[in-house]
Amino acid sequence: MSNQQQEFWDRLEKVRTGLMGLHGRHLPMTHYPHQDENAVYFLTADGTDAHDSAVKNEQIHYLVSSDKEGLYADVTGKLSVEADQDKLEEVWNAMAAAWFEDGKTDPSVRLLKLQPQSAEVWIATDSSAAFLIEMAKAGMTGNTPDVGSHEVLTF
């Protein structure tokens, strides 16, 4: 695994939400990344657009933007429905419980899995001081500031 991939997973773990792109729409979703499985999990209800796309194993885009974590990414991959009850138990939390009347036993709960294939990723410097120094240097020299990296990752 490259340093960029590791940095992507580390920062994604600290971000809670993104936008799932389905059929020209972008839906806010909470994600649960699992680097060891090269997977990002989501919880949704039966019959939602996200669930319908997962049933069809469609390719989707998942957009992440976090100034706090310095992560901006467009992740592309296949979305599927997972029937793994242990994984559902693992990702379930109070935020998820707020959406389902009967909690994790609600018959409409669906666990989705995004298997990333590629991602265009921008990773900003994680130091405010380094950012300010680079901006000041750029202002004095006319050069472009070095405030992070841009990569296309393949998983």
MODELLER restraints for C-alpha pairs under 7 A, 6 or more apart:
rsr = mdl.restraints
at = mdl.atoms
rsr.add(forms.Gaussian(group=physical.xy_distance, feature=features.Distance(at['CA:5:A'], at['CA:153:A']), mean=6.79, stdev=0.5))
rsr.add(forms.Gaussian(group=physical.xy_distance, feature=features.Distance(at['CA:9:A'], at['CA:35:A']), mean=6.20, stdev=0.5))
rsr.add(forms.Gaussian(group=physical.xy_distance, feature=features.Distance(at['CA:11:A'], at['CA:69:A']), mean=6.12, stdev=0.5))
rsr.add(forms.Gaussian(group=physical.xy_distance, feature=features.Distance(at['CA:11:A'], at['CA:71:A']), mean=6.58, stdev=0.5))
rsr.add(forms.Gaussian(group=physical.xy_distance, feature=features.Distance(at['CA:13:A'], at['CA:33:A']), mean=6.06, stdev=0.5))
rsr.add(forms.Gaussian(group=physical.xy_distance, feature=features.Distance(at['CA:15:A'], at['CA:66:A']), mean=6.93, stdev=0.5))
rsr.add(forms.Gaussian(group=physical.xy_distance, feature=features.Distance(at['CA:16:A'], at['CA:30:A']), mean=5.65, stdev=0.5))
rsr.add(forms.Gaussian(group=physical.xy_distance, feature=features.Distance(at['CA:16:A'], at['CA:31:A']), mean=6.07, stdev=0.5))
rsr.add(forms.Gaussian(group=physical.xy_distance, feature=features.Distance(at['CA:17:A'], at['CA:28:A']), mean=6.87, stdev=0.5))
rsr.add(forms.Gaussian(group=physical.xy_distance, feature=features.Distance(at['CA:17:A'], at['CA:29:A']), mean=5.55, stdev=0.5))
rsr.add(forms.Gaussian(group=physical.xy_distance, feature=features.Distance(at['CA:17:A'], at['CA:30:A']), mean=4.32, stdev=0.5))
rsr.add(forms.Gaussian(group=physical.xy_distance, feature=features.Distance(at['CA:17:A'], at['CA:31:A']), mean=5.80, stdev=0.5))
rsr.add(forms.Gaussian(group=physical.xy_distance, feature=features.Distance(at['CA:18:A'], at['CA:28:A']), mean=5.73, stdev=0.5))
rsr.add(forms.Gaussian(group=physical.xy_distance, feature=features.Distance(at['CA:18:A'], at['CA:29:A']), mean=5.60, stdev=0.5))
rsr.add(forms.Gaussian(group=physical.xy_distance, feature=features.Distance(at['CA:18:A'], at['CA:30:A']), mean=6.55, stdev=0.5))
rsr.add(forms.Gaussian(group=physical.xy_distance, feature=features.Distance(at['CA:18:A'], at['CA:62:A']), mean=6.72, stdev=0.5))
rsr.add(forms.Gaussian(group=physical.xy_distance, feature=features.Distance(at['CA:18:A'], at['CA:63:A']), mean=5.48, stdev=0.5))
rsr.add(forms.Gaussian(group=physical.xy_distance, feature=features.Distance(at['CA:18:A'], at['CA:64:A']), mean=4.67, stdev=0.5))
rsr.add(forms.Gaussian(group=physical.xy_distance, feature=features.Distance(at['CA:18:A'], at['CA:65:A']), mean=6.96, stdev=0.5))
rsr.add(forms.Gaussian(group=physical.xy_distance, feature=features.Distance(at['CA:19:A'], at['CA:26:A']), mean=5.37, stdev=0.5))
rsr.add(forms.Gaussian(group=physical.xy_distance, feature=features.Distance(at['CA:19:A'], at['CA:27:A']), mean=5.12, stdev=0.5))
rsr.add(forms.Gaussian(group=physical.xy_distance, feature=features.Distance(at['CA:19:A'], at['CA:28:A']), mean=4.51, stdev=0.5))
rsr.add(forms.Gaussian(group=physical.xy_distance, feature=features.Distance(at['CA:19:A'], at['CA:29:A']), mean=5.90, stdev=0.5))
rsr.add(forms.Gaussian(group=physical.xy_distance, feature=features.Distance(at['CA:19:A'], at['CA:62:A']), mean=5.61, stdev=0.5))
rsr.add(forms.Gaussian(group=physical.xy_distance, feature=features.Distance(at['CA:19:A'], at['CA:63:A']), mean=4.99, stdev=0.5))
rsr.add(forms.Gaussian(group=physical.xy_distance, feature=features.Distance(at['CA:19:A'], at['CA:64:A']), mean=6.62, stdev=0.5))
rsr.add(forms.Gaussian(group=physical.xy_distance, feature=features.Distance(at['CA:20:A'], at['CA:26:A']), mean=5.17, stdev=0.5))
rsr.add(forms.Gaussian(group=physical.xy_distance, feature=features.Distance(at['CA:20:A'], at['CA:27:A']), mean=5.04, stdev=0.5))
rsr.add(forms.Gaussian(group=physical.xy_distance, feature=features.Distance(at['CA:20:A'], at['CA:28:A']), mean=6.32, stdev=0.5))
rsr.add(forms.Gaussian(group=physical.xy_distance, feature=features.Distance(at['CA:20:A'], at['CA:29:A']), mean=6.51, stdev=0.5))
rsr.add(forms.Gaussian(group=physical.xy_distance, feature=features.Distance(at['CA:20:A'], at['CA:61:A']), mean=6.06, stdev=0.5))
rsr.add(forms.Gaussian(group=physical.xy_distance, feature=features.Distance(at['CA:20:A'], at['CA:62:A']), mean=4.51, stdev=0.5))
rsr.add(forms.Gaussian(group=physical.xy_distance, feature=features.Distance(at['CA:20:A'], at['CA:63:A']), mean=6.40, stdev=0.5))
rsr.add(forms.Gaussian(group=physical.xy_distance, feature=features.Distance(at['CA:21:A'], at['CA:27:A']), mean=6.50, stdev=0.5))
rsr.add(forms.Gaussian(group=physical.xy_distance, feature=features.Distance(at['CA:21:A'], at['CA:60:A']), mean=5.87, stdev=0.5))
rsr.add(forms.Gaussian(group=physical.xy_distance, feature=features.Distance(at['CA:21:A'], at['CA:61:A']), mean=4.94, stdev=0.5))
rsr.add(forms.Gaussian(group=physical.xy_distance, feature=features.Distance(at['CA:21:A'], at['CA:62:A']), mean=5.86, stdev=0.5))
rsr.add(forms.Gaussian(group=physical.xy_distance, feature=features.Distance(at['CA:22:A'], at['CA:60:A']), mean=6.16, stdev=0.5))
rsr.add(forms.Gaussian(group=physical.xy_distance, feature=features.Distance(at['CA:30:A'], at['CA:42:A']), mean=6.39, stdev=0.5))
rsr.add(forms.Gaussian(group=physical.xy_distance, feature=features.Distance(at['CA:31:A'], at['CA:40:A']), mean=6.35, stdev=0.5))
rsr.add(forms.Gaussian(group=physical.xy_distance, feature=features.Distance(at['CA:31:A'], at['CA:41:A']), mean=5.74, stdev=0.5))
rsr.add(forms.Gaussian(group=physical.xy_distance, feature=features.Distance(at['CA:31:A'], at['CA:42:A']), mean=5.15, stdev=0.5))
rsr.add(forms.Gaussian(group=physical.xy_distance, feature=features.Distance(at['CA:32:A'], at['CA:40:A']), mean=5.49, stdev=0.5))
rsr.add(forms.Gaussian(group=physical.xy_distance, feature=features.Distance(at['CA:32:A'], at['CA:41:A']), mean=4.87, stdev=0.5))
rsr.add(forms.Gaussian(group=physical.xy_distance, feature=features.Distance(at['CA:32:A'], at['CA:42:A']), mean=6.26, stdev=0.5))
rsr.add(forms.Gaussian(group=physical.xy_distance, feature=features.Distance(at['CA:32:A'], at['CA:91:A']), mean=6.61, stdev=0.5))
rsr.add(forms.Gaussian(group=physical.xy_distance, feature=features.Distance(at['CA:33:A'], at['CA:39:A']), mean=6.09, stdev=0.5))
rsr.add(forms.Gaussian(group=physical.xy_distance, feature=features.Distance(at['CA:33:A'], at['CA:40:A']), mean=4.22, stdev=0.5))
rsr.add(forms.Gaussian(group=physical.xy_distance, feature=features.Distance(at['CA:33:A'], at['CA:41:A']), mean=6.16, stdev=0.5))
rsr.add(forms.Gaussian(group=physical.xy_distance, feature=features.Distance(at['CA:34:A'], at['CA:40:A']), mean=5.88, stdev=0.5))
rsr.add(forms.Gaussian(group=physical.xy_distance, feature=features.Distance(at['CA:38:A'], at['CA:115:A']), mean=6.40, stdev=0.5))
rsr.add(forms.Gaussian(group=physical.xy_distance, feature=features.Distance(at['CA:38:A'], at['CA:116:A']), mean=6.82, stdev=0.5))
rsr.add(forms.Gaussian(group=physical.xy_distance, feature=features.Distance(at['CA:39:A'], at['CA:113:A']), mean=6.41, stdev=0.5))
rsr.add(forms.Gaussian(group=physical.xy_distance, feature=features.Distance(at['CA:39:A'], at['CA:114:A']), mean=5.63, stdev=0.5))
rsr.add(forms.Gaussian(group=physical.xy_distance, feature=features.Distance(at['CA:39:A'], at['CA:115:A']), mean=4.92, stdev=0.5))
rsr.add(forms.Gaussian(group=physical.xy_distance, feature=features.Distance(at['CA:39:A'], at['CA:116:A']), mean=6.54, stdev=0.5))
rsr.add(forms.Gaussian(group=physical.xy_distance, feature=features.Distance(at['CA:40:A'], at['CA:113:A']), mean=5.76, stdev=0.5))
rsr.add(forms.Gaussian(group=physical.xy_distance, feature=features.Distance(at['CA:40:A'], at['CA:114:A']), mean=5.04, stdev=0.5))
rsr.add(forms.Gaussian(group=physical.xy_distance, feature=features.Distance(at['CA:40:A'], at['CA:115:A']), mean=6.68, stdev=0.5))
rsr.add(forms.Gaussian(group=physical.xy_distance, feature=features.Distance(at['CA:41:A'], at['CA:111:A']), mean=6.91, stdev=0.5))
rsr.add(forms.Gaussian(group=physical.xy_distance, feature=features.Distance(at['CA:41:A'], at['CA:112:A']), mean=5.54, stdev=0.5))
rsr.add(forms.Gaussian(group=physical.xy_distance, feature=features.Distance(at['CA:41:A'], at['CA:113:A']), mean=4.56, stdev=0.5))
rsr.add(forms.Gaussian(group=physical.xy_distance, feature=features.Distance(at['CA:41:A'], at['CA:114:A']), mean=6.18, stdev=0.5))
rsr.add(forms.Gaussian(group=physical.xy_distance, feature=features.Distance(at['CA:42:A'], at['CA:111:A']), mean=5.90, stdev=0.5))
rsr.add(forms.Gaussian(group=physical.xy_distance, feature=features.Distance(at['CA:42:A'], at['CA:112:A']), mean=5.04, stdev=0.5))
rsr.add(forms.Gaussian(group=physical.xy_distance, feature=features.Distance(at['CA:42:A'], at['CA:113:A']), mean=6.43, stdev=0.5))
rsr.add(forms.Gaussian(group=physical.xy_distance, feature=features.Distance(at['CA:43:A'], at['CA:109:A']), mean=6.95, stdev=0.5))
rsr.add(forms.Gaussian(group=physical.xy_distance, feature=features.Distance(at['CA:43:A'], at['CA:110:A']), mean=5.78, stdev=0.5))
rsr.add(forms.Gaussian(group=physical.xy_distance, feature=features.Distance(at['CA:43:A'], at['CA:111:A']), mean=4.86, stdev=0.5))
rsr.add(forms.Gaussian(group=physical.xy_distance, feature=features.Distance(at['CA:43:A'], at['CA:112:A']), mean=6.14, stdev=0.5))
rsr.add(forms.Gaussian(group=physical.xy_distance, feature=features.Distance(at['CA:44:A'], at['CA:51:A']), mean=6.76, stdev=0.5))
rsr.add(forms.Gaussian(group=physical.xy_distance, feature=features.Distance(at['CA:44:A'], at['CA:109:A']), mean=6.02, stdev=0.5))
rsr.add(forms.Gaussian(group=physical.xy_distance, feature=features.Distance(at['CA:44:A'], at['CA:110:A']), mean=5.28, stdev=0.5))
rsr.add(forms.Gaussian(group=physical.xy_distance, feature=features.Distance(at['CA:44:A'], at['CA:111:A']), mean=6.59, stdev=0.5))
rsr.add(forms.Gaussian(group=physical.xy_distance, feature=features.Distance(at['CA:45:A'], at['CA:51:A']), mean=6.89, stdev=0.5))
rsr.add(forms.Gaussian(group=physical.xy_distance, feature=features.Distance(at['CA:45:A'], at['CA:108:A']), mean=5.06, stdev=0.5))
rsr.add(forms.Gaussian(group=physical.xy_distance, feature=features.Distance(at['CA:45:A'], at['CA:109:A']), mean=4.84, stdev=0.5))
rsr.add(forms.Gaussian(group=physical.xy_distance, feature=features.Distance(at['CA:45:A'], at['CA:110:A']), mean=5.41, stdev=0.5))
rsr.add(forms.Gaussian(group=physical.xy_distance, feature=features.Distance(at['CA:46:A'], at['CA:108:A']), mean=4.93, stdev=0.5))
rsr.add(forms.Gaussian(group=physical.xy_distance, feature=features.Distance(at['CA:46:A'], at['CA:109:A']), mean=6.37, stdev=0.5))
rsr.add(forms.Gaussian(group=physical.xy_distance, feature=features.Distance(at['CA:46:A'], at['CA:110:A']), mean=6.05, stdev=0.5))
rsr.add(forms.Gaussian(group=physical.xy_distance, feature=features.Distance(at['CA:53:A'], at['CA:79:A']), mean=6.94, stdev=0.5))
rsr.add(forms.Gaussian(group=physical.xy_distance, feature=features.Distance(at['CA:54:A'], at['CA:79:A']), mean=4.75, stdev=0.5))
rsr.add(forms.Gaussian(group=physical.xy_distance, feature=features.Distance(at['CA:54:A'], at['CA:80:A']), mean=4.11, stdev=0.5))
rsr.add(forms.Gaussian(group=physical.xy_distance, feature=features.Distance(at['CA:54:A'], at['CA:81:A']), mean=5.43, stdev=0.5))
rsr.add(forms.Gaussian(group=physical.xy_distance, feature=features.Distance(at['CA:54:A'], at['CA:112:A']), mean=6.75, stdev=0.5))
rsr.add(forms.Gaussian(group=physical.xy_distance, feature=features.Distance(at['CA:55:A'], at['CA:80:A']), mean=6.07, stdev=0.5))
rsr.add(forms.Gaussian(group=physical.xy_distance, feature=features.Distance(at['CA:55:A'], at['CA:81:A']), mean=6.05, stdev=0.5))
rsr.add(forms.Gaussian(group=physical.xy_distance, feature=features.Distance(at['CA:57:A'], at['CA:78:A']), mean=5.92, stdev=0.5))
rsr.add(forms.Gaussian(group=physical.xy_distance, feature=features.Distance(at['CA:57:A'], at['CA:79:A']), mean=5.22, stdev=0.5))
rsr.add(forms.Gaussian(group=physical.xy_distance, feature=features.Distance(at['CA:57:A'], at['CA:80:A']), mean=4.98, stdev=0.5))
rsr.add(forms.Gaussian(group=physical.xy_distance, feature=features.Distance(at['CA:58:A'], at['CA:78:A']), mean=5.55, stdev=0.5))
rsr.add(forms.Gaussian(group=physical.xy_distance, feature=features.Distance(at['CA:58:A'], at['CA:79:A']), mean=5.70, stdev=0.5))
rsr.add(forms.Gaussian(group=physical.xy_distance, feature=features.Distance(at['CA:59:A'], at['CA:76:A']), mean=6.91, stdev=0.5))
rsr.add(forms.Gaussian(group=physical.xy_distance, feature=features.Distance(at['CA:59:A'], at['CA:77:A']), mean=5.29, stdev=0.5))
rsr.add(forms.Gaussian(group=physical.xy_distance, feature=features.Distance(at['CA:59:A'], at['CA:78:A']), mean=4.32, stdev=0.5))
rsr.add(forms.Gaussian(group=physical.xy_distance, feature=features.Distance(at['CA:59:A'], at['CA:79:A']), mean=6.19, stdev=0.5))
rsr.add(forms.Gaussian(group=physical.xy_distance, feature=features.Distance(at['CA:60:A'], at['CA:76:A']), mean=5.73, stdev=0.5))
rsr.add(forms.Gaussian(group=physical.xy_distance, feature=features.Distance(at['CA:60:A'], at['CA:77:A']), mean=5.73, stdev=0.5))
rsr.add(forms.Gaussian(group=physical.xy_distance, feature=features.Distance(at['CA:60:A'], at['CA:78:A']), mean=6.23, stdev=0.5))
rsr.add(forms.Gaussian(group=physical.xy_distance, feature=features.Distance(at['CA:60:A'], at['CA:79:A']), mean=6.72, stdev=0.5))
rsr.add(forms.Gaussian(group=physical.xy_distance, feature=features.Distance(at['CA:61:A'], at['CA:74:A']), mean=6.34, stdev=0.5))
rsr.add(forms.Gaussian(group=physical.xy_distance, feature=features.Distance(at['CA:61:A'], at['CA:75:A']), mean=5.44, stdev=0.5))
rsr.add(forms.Gaussian(group=physical.xy_distance, feature=features.Distance(at['CA:61:A'], at['CA:76:A']), mean=4.60, stdev=0.5))
rsr.add(forms.Gaussian(group=physical.xy_distance, feature=features.Distance(at['CA:61:A'], at['CA:77:A']), mean=6.76, stdev=0.5))
rsr.add(forms.Gaussian(group=physical.xy_distance, feature=features.Distance(at['CA:62:A'], at['CA:74:A']), mean=5.75, stdev=0.5))
rsr.add(forms.Gaussian(group=physical.xy_distance, feature=features.Distance(at['CA:62:A'], at['CA:75:A']), mean=4.99, stdev=0.5))
rsr.add(forms.Gaussian(group=physical.xy_distance, feature=features.Distance(at['CA:62:A'], at['CA:76:A']), mean=6.46, stdev=0.5))
rsr.add(forms.Gaussian(group=physical.xy_distance, feature=features.Distance(at['CA:63:A'], at['CA:73:A']), mean=5.69, stdev=0.5))
rsr.add(forms.Gaussian(group=physical.xy_distance, feature=features.Distance(at['CA:63:A'], at['CA:74:A']), mean=4.65, stdev=0.5))
rsr.add(forms.Gaussian(group=physical.xy_distance, feature=features.Distance(at['CA:63:A'], at['CA:75:A']), mean=6.29, stdev=0.5))
rsr.add(forms.Gaussian(group=physical.xy_distance, feature=features.Distance(at['CA:64:A'], at['CA:72:A']), mean=5.42, stdev=0.5))
rsr.add(forms.Gaussian(group=physical.xy_distance, feature=features.Distance(at['CA:64:A'], at['CA:73:A']), mean=5.08, stdev=0.5))
rsr.add(forms.Gaussian(group=physical.xy_distance, feature=features.Distance(at['CA:64:A'], at['CA:74:A']), mean=6.58, stdev=0.5))
rsr.add(forms.Gaussian(group=physical.xy_distance, feature=features.Distance(at['CA:65:A'], at['CA:71:A']), mean=5.86, stdev=0.5))
rsr.add(forms.Gaussian(group=physical.xy_distance, feature=features.Distance(at['CA:65:A'], at['CA:72:A']), mean=4.44, stdev=0.5))
rsr.add(forms.Gaussian(group=physical.xy_distance, feature=features.Distance(at['CA:65:A'], at['CA:73:A']), mean=6.60, stdev=0.5))
rsr.add(forms.Gaussian(group=physical.xy_distance, feature=features.Distance(at['CA:66:A'], at['CA:72:A']), mean=6.31, stdev=0.5))
rsr.add(forms.Gaussian(group=physical.xy_distance, feature=features.Distance(at['CA:70:A'], at['CA:123:A']), mean=5.57, stdev=0.5))
rsr.add(forms.Gaussian(group=physical.xy_distance, feature=features.Distance(at['CA:70:A'], at['CA:124:A']), mean=4.59, stdev=0.5))
rsr.add(forms.Gaussian(group=physical.xy_distance, feature=features.Distance(at['CA:70:A'], at['CA:125:A']), mean=6.78, stdev=0.5))
rsr.add(forms.Gaussian(group=physical.xy_distance, feature=features.Distance(at['CA:70:A'], at['CA:126:A']), mean=6.50, stdev=0.5))
rsr.add(forms.Gaussian(group=physical.xy_distance, feature=features.Distance(at['CA:71:A'], at['CA:122:A']), mean=6.07, stdev=0.5))
rsr.add(forms.Gaussian(group=physical.xy_distance, feature=features.Distance(at['CA:71:A'], at['CA:123:A']), mean=4.98, stdev=0.5))
rsr.add(forms.Gaussian(group=physical.xy_distance, feature=features.Distance(at['CA:71:A'], at['CA:124:A']), mean=6.49, stdev=0.5))
rsr.add(forms.Gaussian(group=physical.xy_distance, feature=features.Distance(at['CA:72:A'], at['CA:121:A']), mean=5.85, stdev=0.5))
rsr.add(forms.Gaussian(group=physical.xy_distance, feature=features.Distance(at['CA:72:A'], at['CA:122:A']), mean=5.08, stdev=0.5))
rsr.add(forms.Gaussian(group=physical.xy_distance, feature=features.Distance(at['CA:72:A'], at['CA:123:A']), mean=6.51, stdev=0.5))
rsr.add(forms.Gaussian(group=physical.xy_distance, feature=features.Distance(at['CA:73:A'], at['CA:119:A']), mean=6.48, stdev=0.5))
rsr.add(forms.Gaussian(group=physical.xy_distance, feature=features.Distance(at['CA:73:A'], at['CA:120:A']), mean=5.59, stdev=0.5))
rsr.add(forms.Gaussian(group=physical.xy_distance, feature=features.Distance(at['CA:73:A'], at['CA:121:A']), mean=4.37, stdev=0.5))
rsr.add(forms.Gaussian(group=physical.xy_distance, feature=features.Distance(at['CA:73:A'], at['CA:122:A']), mean=6.20, stdev=0.5))
rsr.add(forms.Gaussian(group=physical.xy_distance, feature=features.Distance(at['CA:74:A'], at['CA:119:A']), mean=5.43, stdev=0.5))
rsr.add(forms.Gaussian(group=physical.xy_distance, feature=features.Distance(at['CA:74:A'], at['CA:120:A']), mean=5.26, stdev=0.5))
rsr.add(forms.Gaussian(group=physical.xy_distance, feature=features.Distance(at['CA:74:A'], at['CA:121:A']), mean=6.58, stdev=0.5))
rsr.add(forms.Gaussian(group=physical.xy_distance, feature=features.Distance(at['CA:75:A'], at['CA:116:A']), mean=6.39, stdev=0.5))
rsr.add(forms.Gaussian(group=physical.xy_distance, feature=features.Distance(at['CA:75:A'], at['CA:118:A']), mean=6.01, stdev=0.5))
rsr.add(forms.Gaussian(group=physical.xy_distance, feature=features.Distance(at['CA:75:A'], at['CA:119:A']), mean=4.17, stdev=0.5))
rsr.add(forms.Gaussian(group=physical.xy_distance, feature=features.Distance(at['CA:75:A'], at['CA:120:A']), mean=6.56, stdev=0.5))
rsr.add(forms.Gaussian(group=physical.xy_distance, feature=features.Distance(at['CA:76:A'], at['CA:116:A']), mean=5.71, stdev=0.5))
rsr.add(forms.Gaussian(group=physical.xy_distance, feature=features.Distance(at['CA:76:A'], at['CA:117:A']), mean=5.84, stdev=0.5))
rsr.add(forms.Gaussian(group=physical.xy_distance, feature=features.Distance(at['CA:76:A'], at['CA:118:A']), mean=5.38, stdev=0.5))
rsr.add(forms.Gaussian(group=physical.xy_distance, feature=features.Distance(at['CA:76:A'], at['CA:119:A']), mean=5.91, stdev=0.5))
rsr.add(forms.Gaussian(group=physical.xy_distance, feature=features.Distance(at['CA:77:A'], at['CA:114:A']), mean=6.15, stdev=0.5))
rsr.add(forms.Gaussian(group=physical.xy_distance, feature=features.Distance(at['CA:77:A'], at['CA:115:A']), mean=5.32, stdev=0.5))
rsr.add(forms.Gaussian(group=physical.xy_distance, feature=features.Distance(at['CA:77:A'], at['CA:116:A']), mean=4.24, stdev=0.5))
rsr.add(forms.Gaussian(group=physical.xy_distance, feature=features.Distance(at['CA:77:A'], at['CA:117:A']), mean=4.82, stdev=0.5))
rsr.add(forms.Gaussian(group=physical.xy_distance, feature=features.Distance(at['CA:77:A'], at['CA:118:A']), mean=6.82, stdev=0.5))
rsr.add(forms.Gaussian(group=physical.xy_distance, feature=features.Distance(at['CA:78:A'], at['CA:114:A']), mean=5.66, stdev=0.5))
rsr.add(forms.Gaussian(group=physical.xy_distance, feature=features.Distance(at['CA:78:A'], at['CA:115:A']), mean=5.43, stdev=0.5))
rsr.add(forms.Gaussian(group=physical.xy_distance, feature=features.Distance(at['CA:78:A'], at['CA:116:A']), mean=6.82, stdev=0.5))
rsr.add(forms.Gaussian(group=physical.xy_distance, feature=features.Distance(at['CA:79:A'], at['CA:112:A']), mean=6.78, stdev=0.5))
rsr.add(forms.Gaussian(group=physical.xy_distance, feature=features.Distance(at['CA:79:A'], at['CA:113:A']), mean=5.61, stdev=0.5))
rsr.add(forms.Gaussian(group=physical.xy_distance, feature=features.Distance(at['CA:79:A'], at['CA:114:A']), mean=4.52, stdev=0.5))
rsr.add(forms.Gaussian(group=physical.xy_distance, feature=features.Distance(at['CA:79:A'], at['CA:115:A']), mean=6.54, stdev=0.5))
rsr.add(forms.Gaussian(group=physical.xy_distance, feature=features.Distance(at['CA:80:A'], at['CA:112:A']), mean=5.62, stdev=0.5))
rsr.add(forms.Gaussian(group=physical.xy_distance, feature=features.Distance(at['CA:80:A'], at['CA:113:A']), mean=5.25, stdev=0.5))
rsr.add(forms.Gaussian(group=physical.xy_distance, feature=features.Distance(at['CA:80:A'], at['CA:114:A']), mean=6.56, stdev=0.5))
rsr.add(forms.Gaussian(group=physical.xy_distance, feature=features.Distance(at['CA:81:A'], at['CA:111:A']), mean=6.01, stdev=0.5))
rsr.add(forms.Gaussian(group=physical.xy_distance, feature=features.Distance(at['CA:81:A'], at['CA:112:A']), mean=4.58, stdev=0.5))
rsr.add(forms.Gaussian(group=physical.xy_distance, feature=features.Distance(at['CA:81:A'], at['CA:113:A']), mean=6.18, stdev=0.5))
rsr.add(forms.Gaussian(group=physical.xy_distance, feature=features.Distance(at['CA:82:A'], at['CA:111:A']), mean=5.40, stdev=0.5))
rsr.add(forms.Gaussian(group=physical.xy_distance, feature=features.Distance(at['CA:82:A'], at['CA:112:A']), mean=5.56, stdev=0.5))
rsr.add(forms.Gaussian(group=physical.xy_distance, feature=features.Distance(at['CA:82:A'], at['CA:113:A']), mean=6.33, stdev=0.5))
rsr.add(forms.Gaussian(group=physical.xy_distance, feature=features.Distance(at['CA:83:A'], at['CA:111:A']), mean=6.97, stdev=0.5))
rsr.add(forms.Gaussian(group=physical.xy_distance, feature=features.Distance(at['CA:88:A'], at['CA:111:A']), mean=6.43, stdev=0.5))
rsr.add(forms.Gaussian(group=physical.xy_distance, feature=features.Distance(at['CA:97:A'], at['CA:103:A']), mean=5.06, stdev=0.5))
rsr.add(forms.Gaussian(group=physical.xy_distance, feature=features.Distance(at['CA:97:A'], at['CA:104:A']), mean=6.94, stdev=0.5))
rsr.add(forms.Gaussian(group=physical.xy_distance, feature=features.Distance(at['CA:100:A'], at['CA:106:A']), mean=6.28, stdev=0.5))
rsr.add(forms.Gaussian(group=physical.xy_distance, feature=features.Distance(at['CA:116:A'], at['CA:155:A']), mean=6.34, stdev=0.5))
rsr.add(forms.Gaussian(group=physical.xy_distance, feature=features.Distance(at['CA:117:A'], at['CA:154:A']), mean=5.93, stdev=0.5))
rsr.add(forms.Gaussian(group=physical.xy_distance, feature=features.Distance(at['CA:117:A'], at['CA:155:A']), mean=5.10, stdev=0.5))
rsr.add(forms.Gaussian(group=physical.xy_distance, feature=features.Distance(at['CA:118:A'], at['CA:152:A']), mean=6.99, stdev=0.5))
rsr.add(forms.Gaussian(group=physical.xy_distance, feature=features.Distance(at['CA:118:A'], at['CA:153:A']), mean=5.36, stdev=0.5))
rsr.add(forms.Gaussian(group=physical.xy_distance, feature=features.Distance(at['CA:118:A'], at['CA:154:A']), mean=4.41, stdev=0.5))
rsr.add(forms.Gaussian(group=physical.xy_distance, feature=features.Distance(at['CA:118:A'], at['CA:155:A']), mean=5.79, stdev=0.5))
rsr.add(forms.Gaussian(group=physical.xy_distance, feature=features.Distance(at['CA:119:A'], at['CA:152:A']), mean=5.62, stdev=0.5))
rsr.add(forms.Gaussian(group=physical.xy_distance, feature=features.Distance(at['CA:119:A'], at['CA:153:A']), mean=5.12, stdev=0.5))
rsr.add(forms.Gaussian(group=physical.xy_distance, feature=features.Distance(at['CA:119:A'], at['CA:154:A']), mean=6.67, stdev=0.5))
rsr.add(forms.Gaussian(group=physical.xy_distance, feature=features.Distance(at['CA:120:A'], at['CA:151:A']), mean=5.93, stdev=0.5))
rsr.add(forms.Gaussian(group=physical.xy_distance, feature=features.Distance(at['CA:120:A'], at['CA:152:A']), mean=4.35, stdev=0.5))
rsr.add(forms.Gaussian(group=physical.xy_distance, feature=features.Distance(at['CA:120:A'], at['CA:153:A']), mean=6.30, stdev=0.5))
rsr.add(forms.Gaussian(group=physical.xy_distance, feature=features.Distance(at['CA:121:A'], at['CA:150:A']), mean=5.67, stdev=0.5))
rsr.add(forms.Gaussian(group=physical.xy_distance, feature=features.Distance(at['CA:121:A'], at['CA:151:A']), mean=5.38, stdev=0.5))
rsr.add(forms.Gaussian(group=physical.xy_distance, feature=features.Distance(at['CA:121:A'], at['CA:152:A']), mean=6.11, stdev=0.5))
rsr.add(forms.Gaussian(group=physical.xy_distance, feature=features.Distance(at['CA:122:A'], at['CA:149:A']), mean=5.64, stdev=0.5))
rsr.add(forms.Gaussian(group=physical.xy_distance, feature=features.Distance(at['CA:122:A'], at['CA:150:A']), mean=4.41, stdev=0.5))
rsr.add(forms.Gaussian(group=physical.xy_distance, feature=features.Distance(at['CA:122:A'], at['CA:151:A']), mean=6.59, stdev=0.5))
rsr.add(forms.Gaussian(group=physical.xy_distance, feature=features.Distance(at['CA:123:A'], at['CA:148:A']), mean=5.41, stdev=0.5))
rsr.add(forms.Gaussian(group=physical.xy_distance, feature=features.Distance(at['CA:123:A'], at['CA:149:A']), mean=5.26, stdev=0.5))
rsr.add(forms.Gaussian(group=physical.xy_distance, feature=features.Distance(at['CA:123:A'], at['CA:150:A']), mean=6.46, stdev=0.5))
rsr.add(forms.Gaussian(group=physical.xy_distance, feature=features.Distance(at['CA:124:A'], at['CA:147:A']), mean=5.74, stdev=0.5))
rsr.add(forms.Gaussian(group=physical.xy_distance, feature=features.Distance(at['CA:124:A'], at['CA:148:A']), mean=4.10, stdev=0.5))
rsr.add(forms.Gaussian(group=physical.xy_distance, feature=features.Distance(at['CA:124:A'], at['CA:149:A']), mean=6.47, stdev=0.5))
rsr.add(forms.Gaussian(group=physical.xy_distance, feature=features.Distance(at['CA:125:A'], at['CA:131:A']), mean=6.58, stdev=0.5))
rsr.add(forms.Gaussian(group=physical.xy_distance, feature=features.Distance(at['CA:125:A'], at['CA:147:A']), mean=5.26, stdev=0.5))
rsr.add(forms.Gaussian(group=physical.xy_distance, feature=features.Distance(at['CA:125:A'], at['CA:148:A']), mean=4.78, stdev=0.5))
rsr.add(forms.Gaussian(group=physical.xy_distance, feature=features.Distance(at['CA:131:A'], at['CA:147:A']), mean=5.83, stdev=0.5))
rsr.add(forms.Gaussian(group=physical.xy_distance, feature=features.Distance(at['CA:134:A'], at['CA:145:A']), mean=5.15, stdev=0.5))
rsr.add(forms.Gaussian(group=physical.xy_distance, feature=features.Distance(at['CA:134:A'], at['CA:146:A']), mean=6.14, stdev=0.5))
rsr.add(forms.Gaussian(group=physical.xy_distance, feature=features.Distance(at['CA:134:A'], at['CA:147:A']), mean=6.73, stdev=0.5))
rsr.add(forms.Gaussian(group=physical.xy_distance, feature=features.Distance(at['CA:135:A'], at['CA:145:A']), mean=5.71, stdev=0.5))
rsr.add(forms.Gaussian(group=physical.xy_distance, feature=features.Distance(at['CA:138:A'], at['CA:144:A']), mean=5.68, stdev=0.5))
rsr.add(forms.Gaussian(group=physical.xy_distance, feature=features.Distance(at['CA:138:A'], at['CA:145:A']), mean=5.23, stdev=0.5))
